[in-house]
Each structure stands twice: as structure tokens, then as C-alpha cells.
Amino acid sequence: MGCYNTKKTGLGSMKKRLLLLSFLCVLPLCLLNAWWRRFPAKTAINPSSFYNITILLWHWPDGRSSSLKGDTCWDLYRIPRCRLVDQRSLFPSADVVVFHNRELALGHQKLPLDLPRPQGQRWAWMSLEAPIHNGKLHQYANIFNMTISYRRDADVTIPYGQLLPKEAEGHLVDNVPLNKSSLACWVVSNYRNHHKRSKVYKELKAVVPVKVYGRWTDTPLSQDALLPTISRCFFYLAFENSISKDYITEKLWRNAYQGGAVPVVLGPPLGDYKSVAPPNSFIRVDEFASVKDLGEYLQQLAEDKKRYSEYFTWKHQWTVKLYKDWRERLCKICSHYNSLPQEKVYSSLEAWVKG
């Protein structure tokens, strides 16, 4: 009987020790969990603690710099392993060096041809201008490895804008702008009589009323007044100043689409527009036998609310994305870097730009 009691007592003591041990193990976990929950959860963590690609911007476009503090490409655009810098002292370690063409063309900046170029370093030529405004490029033969342009066949395409899918479809009644008071309007600063758009405008205003704004006129518009003014027009003349491949600027994306007017476009071939814009979302000048026919069509369309509203059906599914920050364009290089040929060299940059 005594032996039995001793054994039972020993088992009880062991259970108590196990319970105490379990409690001591669980308690720190509970305390740690309570402490951890005091801190807000981060939405995302940079998957890289080091940079794989360094992009050096040799000079800022138009001399307007932006902050590059922190991990710019990740913090702003969720592009990992991409270091964007503008310190020229980092030239020896840069994977890509970017040169904006306008400053080169004007003679405000020069290529660092006197510096020893590290093996494997790629030089990128960047421009958002039409070919006619890029200056002389024959001097850049066999220098650049990469093109950054609005063109779809560039190594890195940086459009003025694009359409992105909406998370939820909208309703047509919300998408058709109201309170229209002008048939057509045009905002222009760089007016030249020899431009095709100037000739079309002169013919069109003889058929329909066209309100003109901008530095060229006595009615300039501030940035704040731009879109509200265009929103009161049935049609916006999205006339490009140069007829060039893929050259579709903010005149379509911001002025017309965001302004809430149907764009009347004059620019690159129809295929270029179809590749980036939904069908029945724009009216193309060159599809009419004459400018007179175009003007008559605009008048008829403005009087037919149902037909006019069909030019806004794209807003059910799409929203306009504008690209205005050079940092976003530059960070995009990292998304394409590894897929580009390492040994690529433009033997004639001029031929590519004019092609």
C-alpha cells in the first residue's frame, strides 16, 4: 500500500512539473504576440536588401530634378532591386546611364566620352520628342545600347499615357459629360502656318465654330482651368504638331479623354491609334474625304445624344493613366533590363529615330 502511494505521488508531481513547464513555454509566446500586435502591419516589404541594377540619370530633363531619397523605385512604384541615382560620381558602378536628348541637342550637356566606360555598362538615349525635334543624331553612331521613347518598338516604352482596366465597371450615365456649350475647342501654343494641323484648323473653322485657347491666342488657360474648359466642349482637336510613328501625346490622354470631350485626332497612322485606344473612342480627320465632311459629321453627332454618348462607352471598363514623373519612366528600365540583349548597339541612332 505504501509503495502504491509513493508511485501515485510521484506521478502527480511529474504532471505538475510538466504543466509548469508548458506554462513557462507558452507565456513568452503570448507576451511576444501581444507586443507584436502593438505595431501596424506593413503592406509590403522590399523583397531585396540590396540593389541589382543601378540607373544613373546623367542630367535631369529640362533641369527639373526630383527627390531620389530612399528606395525610390520601390517606395513609389513597387519596382524592386532598382537603384535610381543622379550623382555622376557613381558612373563607374552604374549599370545604365541615361541621357535625355533635348539637353544634348541644345548643347547644354555632353556625353562623358572622356571617361573610361566600364565593361557591360549600357548607355540609354531618352526622348519624348517627335523625330523632327531631336536635332542631329548622326554623331551618336555606335554609342547607345538602349532607346527610351514613346514608341512601341523602343527598348523601354514610356508613353504619354495609357488606358488601364477599371476595378469595377461604371455606368454610362456617369461617363457622359454634360453641360456642353461649345462644339469644338483647341488648345495650342506652338502654332505654325505650315503645320498640317494649322491647315486643317483653318478649313474646319470655316464649317463649324472652333474655340481656340493657349499661349498662341489672347485666351491662355491655366492648368487648373484646362480640363474644366475642355469639358464644356463636345469635341477636342487632338492635333499633334508632328505626324510621326506612335507619336500620341497628352492631347489625347489628358486634354480629350480626361477633359471629357470626344477627341478629333490628327497624327500617326490609324493602326497606331487602334493599338492604344478603344474603338469608337476617337474621330480621325483622315477618315473623311474632306474637312467639310468632317465638320458636318461633328455637327450631326453633337445633335444626336445617343450616338454621341457611344463615344464614351470605353469609360465603363477603362481609366486614363498619365505619365508625368520622370522617376516612374526611369524606374521602368529595371523591369526590362534583363530581357534586353546585352551586346546591343545602335549603329545608326538617327536611322532608328527616323524609321
N, C-alpha and C positions, 0 to 999 in steps of 0.2 A: 504493500500500500504506500509506504514511504517512498519507494523508488518511483512508483507511478506519479505521485505528486510532484516529485523533483523534475521528472521529464516534462510534465504538463507546464510547470512553472517556467522551465527553460524555453519551451516553445512560445509561451506568451511573451517572454522577454525579447525573443528574437523578432516577433511580429512588431512589437513596439519600436525596436530599432529600425526595422525596415520602413515603417510608417514615417518615423522621424527623418530617415534618410531621403525618402521620397519627397517629403515636405520641403526639406532643405534644397532639393534639386529643382523643384517646381517654383519655389518662391522667387529665386533670381530671374527666372524667365518671365514671371508675371510682372515683376518690377521693371524689367527691361522693356516689356511690351507697353506698359503704362508710360514709361519715359519716352519711348519712340513715337507714341501717338500724339505727343505734345507738339511735334513738328509737322508742318504741312507737307503733304506728299508732292514730290516733283513730277511734273507732267512728262518730262523726258530727260534723259541723261545722255550727254555726248558719248557715243559708243567708243570714242577714241581718246586716249590720254596723250596722244602725240599726233603730229601733223604728217600726212603722207605727201601732200602736194603744196608747194609754196608758189603763190601767184604774186608777182611784183608788178604793180602799175607804175610805169616809168614817169608818167605825168598825168595829172587829172584832166579830163575833158573840160575845156573852156575855163580851166583854172579854178574850178569849184570843187573843193575837196569835201569829203565826208569822214566821219569818225570811223576808225578801224580798231577801236579799243575792244579788248576781249576776243572771243572766238566769233568774229563777225558772221562768217558763213553759216555756222551752226546756230548761233543765237537768233539771227534774223530769218534764215531760210531753211534751217534744218538740213544743211548740206554738211556731212561730216568730213573730217580729215582734210580740211581745206583752209589753208592759211593765206589770208589776203593782206598784203603789206604795200607800203609806198616808200619805204626807206631804201634809197639807192645803195646804201652800204651792204644790203642783203643780196646784191646782184650775184655774187659768186655762188650762193646757195639756192637761188631761185630755180624752180623747175620751168616756169613760164614767165616771160617778160612781155608785158602788153604795152603797145604804143598806139595811142589814139591819133588817127591820121590828120585831123584838122590842124593840130599844132605843128606837125611835120610839114604839111603843105604850106602853111603860113610862114615857116622859118622860125617859129618861136621855140621849137625843140629840135634836137638832133638825135640820131641813133648813136649809141655808145660804141661805135666801130673801133675806137682806140683801146677798148678794154678786152682782155683775153676772155673769150666766150667759153664757159665751161662745157665740157662734153655732155651731150644729151639735153642741154638747155634749149627750150623752144621759144622762138620769138613770134608773137602774135600781132597781126595787123588788125586794128579795130576801127570801124566806121559805120555810121548810120546815115551817111550822105549818099545821094544818087551819084552815079559814076561821073557825071559832068562836073560835080563839085569837089572831086577828090584830088584835083591837081595832077601833076606829072608823077607817074608811078614807075616809069621805065628804069629809074635809078635803083629800084628795090629788087632787081632781079636776083634770084638765088640767095635771098636774105631771110625771108619769112617762112615759117613752118606751119603757120596756122592763120586762118581768117575768122574774124568775129564780125558778123554783119546781120542785117535784117534778112538777107537772102536765105532761102531754104536749103541751098546747096553749100552754104558756108560750113566750116568745121564746127563752129558754135553759132547757132542761130539766135539772134537777140531781136525779136520783133518789137515793133512799137506797141503792139497789143495783141490779144487773142481772146477767144471765147472759151470759157470753162463751163463744164456742166454744173447746173444748179443742184443743190442737195434735195430740194423739193420743187416740184413744178408750180409755176404761178398761174394766175387766172388772166385771161385775155383782157378783162375789164380793167385790171390793174396795170396792164402793159401798154395800152394805147394812150399816149399823151393827149390831153385835152387842151382847151383854151388856145387853139391855133388862130393867129391873126395875120400871118404873112405867108404867102405862097412859097417863096424860096428865099434863102439867105446864104450869104457867103462871107467868110472872114478871111481877109487876105492882107498880108504885109509886104510880100515880095511880088510886086506887080510889074510884069514886063510885057510890052505890046507883042513881042514875037513869040511868047509862050502860047502853046495851043489852048491852054485853059482861058487865056485872055480873049482869044478869038471866039471861043465857044460862048463865053460870058456875053460878049458884045452882041452876038446873034440871038442869044436866049432872052436878053432883056428887052429886045425888040418885040418879043412874043408874049412874055409874061413878066410881071413885076418881080424884081430881084433886089432885096435889101442887102447892101454891102457894108461890112464893118472892118475895122482893123487899122493899122498904122498908115496904110495907103490912103485911107479916106479921112474925112472930117469926123468920123464916128468911131473912135477907138473903143475897145472893150477891155475892161479889167478881167483878170482871171475869175473873180467872183461873179461877174456879170455874164461871162461867156456862155455857160450852159443854160442858165435861165432864159437868155435871149434866144438861143437856138431852139429851145423847147417850144417857143411860140411860132415856129416855122413848120410848115408841112414838110418841106424838103430842104436838105442842106447840100450845097455844092461841094462835095469832097473831091476837089480837083487838085491833083498832085502837080508840083512845079516842074516835075521831070517824068517822062514816060520811060520807066526802066523796069527791068525784071524784078518782080516781087516787091517793088517799092510802094508799100501801102502804109501810110503814116497815121499819126493821131487824128488826121482829118476824118478818117473813117471811124476809128475806135472811140475816140473821146468826143469829138465835135458832133458827129452824127449819131452814133449808137448810144453813147451816154447822154447826149443832148436831147434825145427823143425825137429826132427828125429822120425821115427816110433819106438815106444818102443817095445822091446822084453822083456816080463815080466817073472819074476820068483819070486813067493811069495805065498800069500794066495790062497784059492780055487777060481776057476773061478767065482763062484757066487759073491764073494766079489768084484772082478773087475767089473763085469757086473752091480753091484749096484751103482757104482760111475763113470764109464767110458762108453762112447758111444760104440755101437757095431762097429766092423771093424775099431777100432782106435788103436788097440794093437795086438801083436802076442804073444801067450802064449807058453812057452817052453814045458809044459806038454801035449800039444795037439798033439805033434809029437811022432811017435813011437821011434825015436832015435834022438840024437843030429845031426847025419849026415843028416837025413831027414830035420831037421830044417835049417841047413847050406845051403843045396841045394835049399830049398824054398826061402831063403833070396837072393841067387844069381839070381834066376829066376825073383823074384819080382823087384829087382833093375834094371834089363834089360827091364822091361815092364813098361814104364812110365804111361800108362793108369791105370793099376792095382795098381801101387804104389801110384798114386795120390788119389785113392779111400780111402786110409787110412787117408786122411786129410779132407774128406768131413765134418767131425764134426765141422771144423772151420767156416763153413757157419753160424752156429747158436750158437756156444759156445765160451766162452773165459775163460782162466785159471785164477783162483783166488788163490794166495798163502797166507798162514797164517804164518807170521813170527814174529809178535809183540805179546808178552805175554799179553799185556794190552787188546788187542782185544779178546783173548781167555778168559781172566778173566771176562771181561765185559759181555760175553755171559752167565755167570752164572745167571745174573739177568733176562734174558729172559726165563729161565727155572725154576727159584726159586719157583714160586707159584704153578707150576704144579707137583712138586716133593712131594712124601709122607713125611710128617713132622716127622714121627716116624721111618723112615728107618734107619737100622743099618746093616753094613756088618759083619755078624758073622764070616765069613772067607774071608777076602780080598784076601788071597792067592788063594783060590779056584776060585774066580771070575776072577782074573788076568790070571790064567792058563786055564780057561774054554774056 
